[in-house]
Amino acid sequence: MKLKTTAALLFLAVGAQAQKIEVSKAFNHAAQQTDILIKNVDSARKIKPNLVSPRTVENGQFKMVVSRDWTSGFFPAELWYFYEQTKDKKWLDLAKKYTEDVKKEQFNKGTHDLGFMVYCPFGNGYRVTKDTAYKSVIIQAAKSLSTRFNPTAGVIRSWDHSGTKWDYPVIIDNMMNLELLFEATKFTGDSSFYKIAITHADNTIKNHYRPDFSSYHVVDYDVNKGGVIKKTTAQGYADGSSWARGQAWGLYGYTLMFRYTKNPKYLAQADAIANYILNNKSTPSDGIPYWDYNDPKIPNAPRDASAAAITSSALYELAKYSKNAKNYKTAADKILRSLSAAYTSKIGNNYGFILEHSTGHLPNNSEIDVPINYADYYYVEALRRYQGKFNF
């Protein structure tokens, strides 16, 4: 991974409070890259029309995904942010076009990722346009997601695969899909969606988090008796380690839990997770974490720019609610400044993806030190939030 020199990174850290982030420059760079990305998307779809969204570049190859892939919604969702930032109708038309491509996933009952796949693009689309058709998609997606809730276990099932490994797996990432349920209750008045979200979040606090507020990745539940069978990992270094993106998902998830409920226990949880992240001794001076906080190969381990982007965006929102607002804002600024200074692709590189140096699934030897669409999405969201422009 080629980054700035140690001296340059130290300068970024030391000068964090003094330097402003050049948002217009960052957005201009991101827009130029995304123009290139769209051309590559269109070329790929001429060959394989069922591919709807760009996901990554791996081994030098541009990779697109079908609509049922868990990452399919990030690209169209990102385009809504470009329209909001620029007011250029070009981005509006593109956002509408690519959002439509994942519409059918509202009926997908085989995944817990409908928040990512559906709410990110359709939630942003509804917020911008107030198109009632988008609202209908969100409501149906929430109904589909709700079918994965088991009242005995008190959580929403994550994966249906690998039945030899676990019975009823729930991953920390699932906290990110609860926003879809809260919005469905707002739209319909049906409190069942809200109650499922609350129950899932409460059981995740109880069963996913260790005393230091690091998180297990996968918790396997007993749907017959309730309770936990085992606590493991799929994408982290080890069962007992702290996977960086998982920490970011939890931070973001409990921050949005407080947004919707105003229950102080969720704010306390988000504060505690933030404290773990921001005071972790393994994090380099630029604020961009290694893929797992406990990888024994640190400092010779891959970074994860996606975890950093998610964390930065979450900290900007958490700063709106917490007494630690100043510290969170400073930390979010430092992370965002590092991303924009040392983790962005050169114009024309990486097929048009914005950020470099993310890690998707290291134990599976997949997407290591590459650009990834969700890193770009949360990076653009963090730039918006830096300006005080929030997507809710």
Residue pairs with C-beta under 8 A, 6 or more apart in sequence:
1 302
1 303
1 356
1 357
1 369
3 9
3 286
3 303
3 342
3 343
3 357
4 12
4 286
4 341
4 342
8 342
9 284
9 285
9 286
9 338
9 342
10 285
12 285
12 286
12 334
12 337
12 338
12 341
12 342
13 285
13 286
13 287
13 334
16 330
16 333
16 334
16 337
17 330
17 333
19 337
21 333
21 336
21 337
21 340
21 383
21 386
22 340
23 383
23 386
23 387
26 340
26 344
26 383
27 82
27 85
27 86
27 380
27 383
29 340
29 344
29 347
29 354
30 82
30 354
30 376
30 379
30 380
30 383
31 82
31 86
32 347
33 345
33 347
33 350
33 352
33 353
33 354
34 78
34 79
34 82
34 352
34 354
35 352
36 347
36 348
36 351
36 352
37 54
37 351
37 352
37 353
38 94
38 352
39 352
40 54
40 62
40 351
40 352
41 53
41 54
41 64
41 75
44 51
44 54
44 62
44 64
45 51
45 52
45 64
48 64
50 66
51 64
51 65
51 66
52 64
52 65
52 66
52 67
52 72
52 98
52 101
52 102
53 64
53 65
53 67
53 69
53 71
53 72
53 73
53 74
53 75
53 76
53 98
53 101
53 102
53 373
54 62
54 63
54 64
54 65
54 75
54 351
54 352
54 353
54 373
55 63
55 64
55 65
55 69
55 71
55 372
55 373
56 63
56 353
56 360
56 367
56 370
56 371
56 372
56 373
57 63
57 350
57 351
57 353
57 370
57 371
58 366
58 367
58 370
62 351
65 71
65 72
66 72
67 101
67 102
67 104
67 105
67 117
68 105
68 108
68 110
68 111
68 117
69 117
70 111
70 113
70 116
70 117
71 116
71 372
71 373
71 374
72 101
72 102
72 105
72 117
73 102
73 105
73 116
73 117
73 118
73 119
73 120
73 121
74 116
74 120
74 373
74 374
74 376
74 377
75 98
75 373
75 377
76 95
76 98
76 99
76 101
76 102
76 120
76 121
76 125
77 99
77 120
77 121
77 123
77 124
77 377
78 373
78 376
78 377
78 380
79 91
79 94
79 95
79 98
79 99
80 91
80 95
80 99
80 121
80 124
80 125
80 127
80 128
81 124
81 377
81 380
81 381
81 384
81 391
82 88
82 91
82 95
82 380
83 89
83 91
83 92
83 95
83 128
84 128
84 384
84 389
85 384
92 128
95 121
95 124
95 125
95 128
96 125
98 121
99 121
99 122
99 125
99 134
102 117
102 118
102 121
103 122
103 137
105 111
105 114
105 117
105 118
105 141
106 114
106 118
106 137
106 138
106 140
106 141
106 144
107 140
107 144
108 114
108 117
108 144
109 144
109 147
109 148
110 160
111 117
112 145
112 148
112 156
112 157
112 158
112 159
112 171
112 174
112 177
113 173
113 177
114 141
114 142
114 144
114 145
114 177
114 180
115 145
115 176
115 177
115 178
115 179
115 180
116 176
116 177
116 374
117 141
118 137
118 138
118 141
118 180
119 138
119 141
119 177
119 179
119 180
119 183
120 377
122 134
122 137
122 138
122 141
123 134
123 138
123 179
123 180
123 183
123 391
124 391
125 131
125 134
126 134
126 135
126 138
127 391
127 392
135 187
138 180
138 183
138 184
138 187
139 184
139 187
139 188
141 180
141 184
142 180
142 181
142 183
142 184
142 193
143 184
145 156
145 177
145 180
145 181
146 181
146 192
146 193
146 196
148 156
148 157
149 155
149 156
149 157
149 196
149 199
149 200
150 156
150 157
150 168
150 221
150 223
152 223
152 224
152 225
152 226
153 168
153 170
153 203
153 221
153 222
153 223
153 226
154 199
154 200
154 202
154 203
154 226
155 168
155 170
155 174
155 199
155 200
155 203
155 204
155 221
156 170
156 174
156 177
156 196
156 200
157 168
157 169
157 170
158 169
158 170
158 171
158 173
158 174
158 218
159 169
159 171
162 169
165 232
166 218
166 220
166 229
166 230
166 232
167 220
167 221
167 222
167 223
167 229
168 220
168 221
168 222
168 223
168 229
169 218
169 219
169 220
169 221
170 204
170 208
170 218
170 219
170 220
170 221
171 217
171 218
171 219
171 234
171 246
172 204
172 208
172 215
172 216
172 217
172 246
172 249
172 250
172 253
173 245
173 246
173 249
174 200
174 204
175 200
175 201
175 204
175 249
175 250
175 252
175 253
175 254
175 257
176 249
176 252
176 253
178 197
178 200
178 201
178 253
178 256
178 257
179 256
179 260
181 193
181 194
181 196
181 197
182 193
182 194
182 197
182 256
182 260
184 190
184 193
185 191
185 192
185 193
185 194
194 260
197 257
197 260
198 261
201 253
201 254
201 257
201 266
204 219
204 250
205 254
205 265
205 269
207 216
207 219
207 221
207 228
207 231
208 215
208 216
208 219
208 231
208 250
209 215
209 216
209 250
209 269
210 216
212 276
213 269
213 272
213 273
213 275
213 276
214 242
214 247
214 276
214 293
215 242
215 243
215 246
215 247
215 250
215 273
216 231
216 232
216 233
216 239
216 240
217 232
217 233
217 234
217 235
217 236
217 243
217 246
218 231
218 232
218 233
218 234
219 228
219 230
219 231
219 232
220 228
220 229
220 230
220 231
220 232
221 227
221 228
221 229
222 228
222 229
231 239
232 239
233 239
233 241
233 243
233 363
234 363
235 243
235 245
235 246
235 361
235 362
235 363
235 364
236 242
236 243
236 246
236 292
236 363
237 243
237 292
237 294
237 295
237 296
237 362
237 363
238 294
240 294
241 292
241 293
241 294
241 295
242 276
242 280
242 292
242 293
242 294
243 291
243 292
243 293
244 289
244 290
244 291
244 292
244 293
244 304
244 307
245 291
245 304
245 306
245 307
245 310
245 359
247 273
247 276
247 277
247 289
247 293
247 307
247 311
248 277
248 306
248 307
248 308
248 310
248 311
248 314
249 310
250 273
251 270
251 273
251 274
251 277
251 310
251 311
251 314
251 315
251 318
252 310
252 311
252 313
252 314
252 317
254 266
254 267
254 269
254 270
254 273
255 266
255 270
255 314
255 317
255 318
255 321
256 317
257 263
257 266
257 269
257 270
258 264
258 266
258 267
258 270
258 321
259 317
259 321
259 392
267 321
267 322
270 314
270 318
270 321
270 322
271 318
271 322
271 324
274 314
274 315
274 318
274 322
274 324
274 328
277 283
277 289
277 311
278 327
278 331
280 289
280 293
282 289
282 290
282 293
282 294
282 298
283 289
283 290
283 293
284 290
284 299
284 303
286 334
286 338
286 342
287 308
287 331
287 334
287 335
287 338
288 303
288 304
288 305
288 308
288 335
288 338
288 339
288 343
288 357
289 303
289 304
289 307
289 308
289 311
290 298
290 299
290 301
290 302
290 303
290 304
291 301
291 302
291 303
291 304
291 307
291 359
291 362
292 301
292 362
295 301
302 357
302 359
302 362
302 368
302 369
303 357
303 358
303 359
303 369
304 357
304 358
304 359
305 339
305 343
305 355
305 356
305 357
305 358
305 375
305 379
306 355
306 358
306 359
306 360
306 372
306 374
306 375
306 378
307 358
308 335
308 338
308 339
308 343
309 335
309 339
309 355
309 375
309 376
309 377
309 378
309 379
309 381
309 382
310 374
310 378
311 332
311 335
312 332
312 335
312 336
312 339
312 378
312 379
312 382
313 332
313 378
313 381
313 382
313 385
315 328
315 329
315 331
315 332
315 335
316 328
316 329
316 332
316 382
316 385
316 386
316 390
317 385
317 390
318 328
319 325
319 326
319 328
319 329
319 332
320 390
322 328
332 382
332 385
332 386
333 386
335 382
336 379
336 382
336 383
336 386
339 355
339 379
339 382
340 383
343 355
343 356
343 357
344 354
344 355
344 356
345 352
345 353
345 354
345 355
345 356
345 371
350 356
350 371
351 371
353 371
353 372
353 373
353 376
354 371
354 375
354 376
354 379
354 380
355 371
355 372
355 375
355 376
355 379
356 369
356 370
356 371
357 369
357 370
358 367
358 369
358 370
358 371
358 372
358 375
359 367
359 368
359 369
359 370
360 366
360 367
360 368
360 370
360 372
361 367
362 368
381 391
384 390
384 391
